[in-house]
Amino acid sequence: MDGELGNPCPVTPELLPESAAGELLTLQRAAFLIEARAHHDLDLPPLLETLDQVRAALADPAVTAWGFRDGARIVAAVRVLVRGDVAELGRLVVAPDRQGEGLGTALLLAAEAAAPPVVTGFRLTTGEFSAGPLRLYTRHGYRETRRSPEGEHQLVHLAKVRDAP
Ligand SMILES: CC(C)(COP(=O)(O)OP(=O)(O)OC[C@H]1O[C@@H](n2cnc3c(N)ncnc32)[C@H](O)[C@@H]1OP(=O)(O)O)[C@@H](O)C(=O)NCCC(=O)NCCS
């Protein structure tokens, strides 16, 4: 997808290599602080993830990491793990100073569109107090399937069926 959103920056998603792990970890920690405050929990998994774990995720052949860059800087990222005919999206993040410009929505939709043809459905999770992400996912067709405990709060599991081509 090409075009311009909010600020004048190109919005062509690109594959993020393993060498982007350090920058991704920094972006992820900055972005997920908002969710940590919403849940009164600094131990959210995206905040506890180590550099080695991010590297391992990026090196996993089942995982594709997409991002938007503004110049050299990664301003948004998401990971897609394909298991059979389901793609699990995770770690959708936008740099705090670039949120609300449509980058998160654009990257979510781009990652869905780039999933291999075998994928017939998408899954993701978010925290019960993540009002913004819950609105974003619901608007794009995700529906809650169940909840599971995570620390003192609930993790909301959402899914959607892929539209026929
Ligand atoms: C969630 C996130 C990826 C959305 O990206 P974004 O570029 O800011 O979102 P967009 O500009 O595309 O806005 C899309 C919709 O997201 C929702 N939204 C997402 N985050 C929001 C927030 N913090 N406050 C208010 N609305 C938010 C809104 O519904 C918004 O649409 P609307 O304001 O027009 O109603 C980004 O805010 C982020 O990185 N948040 C912290 C990390 C996180 O929670 N990731 C998702 C974990 S499951």
The ligand as an SDF file (V2000), in Angstrom:
LIG
                    3D

 48 50  0  0  0  0  0  0  0  0999 V2000
   -3.1040    0.5960   19.2590 C   0  0  0  0  0  0  0  0  0  0  0  0
   -2.2090    1.3310   18.2850 C   0  0  0  0  0  0  0  0  0  0  0  0
   -1.3560    0.3210   17.5360 C   0  0  0  0  0  0  0  0  0  0  0  0
   -3.1320    2.0520   17.2760 C   0  0  0  0  0  0  0  0  0  0  0  0
   -2.3320    2.7230   16.3390 O   0  0  0  0  0  0  0  0  0  0  0  0
   -2.6350    4.2320   15.9160 P   0  0  0  0  0  0  0  0  0  0  0  0
   -1.8380    4.5220   14.7160 O   0  0  0  0  0  0  0  0  0  0  0  0
   -2.4540    5.1020   17.0990 O   0  0  0  0  0  0  0  0  0  0  0  0
   -4.1830    4.1250   15.5880 O   0  0  0  0  0  0  0  0  0  0  0  0
   -4.9430    4.8240   14.3780 P   0  0  0  0  0  0  0  0  0  0  0  0
   -4.4730    6.2140   14.2090 O   0  0  0  0  0  0  0  0  0  0  0  0
   -4.8630    3.9190   13.2240 O   0  0  0  0  0  0  0  0  0  0  0  0
   -6.3910    4.8930   14.9900 O   0  0  0  0  0  0  0  0  0  0  0  0
   -7.2900    3.8140   14.8760 C   0  0  0  0  0  0  0  0  0  0  0  0
   -8.2350    3.6930   15.9980 C   0  0  0  0  0  0  0  0  0  0  0  0
   -7.5270    3.1150   17.0650 O   0  0  0  0  0  0  0  0  0  0  0  0
   -8.2290    3.3830   18.2500 C   0  0  0  0  0  0  0  0  0  0  0  0
   -7.1930    3.7260   19.1880 N   0  0  0  0  0  0  0  0  0  0  0  0
   -6.0750    3.0320   19.2660 C   0  0  0  0  0  0  0  0  0  0  0  0
   -5.3270    3.4680   20.2640 N   0  0  0  0  0  0  0  0  0  0  0  0
   -5.9620    4.4770   20.8350 C   0  0  0  0  0  0  0  0  0  0  0  0
   -5.6810    5.3100   21.9280 C   0  0  0  0  0  0  0  0  0  0  0  0
   -4.5420    5.1870   22.6270 N   0  0  0  0  0  0  0  0  0  0  0  0
   -6.5730    6.2500   22.2570 N   0  0  0  0  0  0  0  0  0  0  0  0
   -7.7050    6.3630   21.5480 C   0  0  0  0  0  0  0  0  0  0  0  0
   -8.0170    5.5990   20.5000 N   0  0  0  0  0  0  0  0  0  0  0  0
   -7.1570    4.6580   20.1440 C   0  0  0  0  0  0  0  0  0  0  0  0
   -9.2510    4.3800   17.9140 C   0  0  0  0  0  0  0  0  0  0  0  0
  -10.4780    3.6840   17.7370 O   0  0  0  0  0  0  0  0  0  0  0  0
   -8.7890    4.9440   16.5920 C   0  0  0  0  0  0  0  0  0  0  0  0
   -9.8080    5.3880   15.8230 O   0  0  0  0  0  0  0  0  0  0  0  0
  -10.6320    6.7320   16.1430 P   0  0  0  0  0  0  0  0  0  0  0  0
   -9.8020    7.5580   17.0970 O   0  0  0  0  0  0  0  0  0  0  0  0
  -10.7520    7.3450   14.7910 O   0  0  0  0  0  0  0  0  0  0  0  0
  -11.8810    6.2210   16.7570 O   0  0  0  0  0  0  0  0  0  0  0  0
   -1.3110    2.3880   18.9860 C   0  0  0  0  0  0  0  0  0  0  0  0
   -2.1180    3.3290   19.6330 O   0  0  0  0  0  0  0  0  0  0  0  0
   -0.3500    1.7850   19.9740 C   0  0  0  0  0  0  0  0  0  0  0  0
    0.7870    1.4840   19.6250 O   0  0  0  0  0  0  0  0  0  0  0  0
   -0.7990    1.5910   21.2190 N   0  0  0  0  0  0  0  0  0  0  0  0
    0.0450    1.0340   22.2690 C   0  0  0  0  0  0  0  0  0  0  0  0
    0.3530   -0.4290   22.0380 C   0  0  0  0  0  0  0  0  0  0  0  0
   -0.9070   -1.2490   21.9050 C   0  0  0  0  0  0  0  0  0  0  0  0
   -1.8210   -1.1360   22.6990 O   0  0  0  0  0  0  0  0  0  0  0  0
   -0.9500   -2.1000   20.8840 N   0  0  0  0  0  0  0  0  0  0  0  0
   -2.0640   -2.9770   20.6570 C   0  0  0  0  0  0  0  0  0  0  0  0
   -1.9280   -4.1180   21.5710 C   0  0  0  0  0  0  0  0  0  0  0  0
   -3.0750   -5.3700   21.2640 S   0  0  0  0  0  0  0  0  0  0  0  0
  1  2  1  0
  2  3  1  0
  2  4  1  0
  2 36  1  0
  4  5  1  0
  5  6  1  0
  6  7  2  0
  6  8  1  0
  6  9  1  0
  9 10  1  0
 10 11  2  0
 10 12  1  0
 10 13  1  0
 13 14  1  0
 14 15  1  0
 15 16  1  0
 15 30  1  0
 16 17  1  0
 17 18  1  0
 17 28  1  0
 18 19  1  0
 18 27  1  0
 19 20  2  0
 20 21  1  0
 21 22  1  0
 21 27  2  0
 22 23  1  0
 22 24  2  0
 24 25  1  0
 25 26  2  0
 26 27  1  0
 28 29  1  0
 28 30  1  0
 30 31  1  0
 31 32  1  0
 32 33  2  0
 32 34  1  0
 32 35  1  0
 36 37  1  0
 36 38  1  0
 38 39  2  0
 38 40  1  0
 40 41  1  0
 41 42  1  0
 42 43  1  0
 43 44  2  0
 43 45  1  0
 45 46  1  0
 46 47  1  0
 47 48  1  0
M  END
$$$$
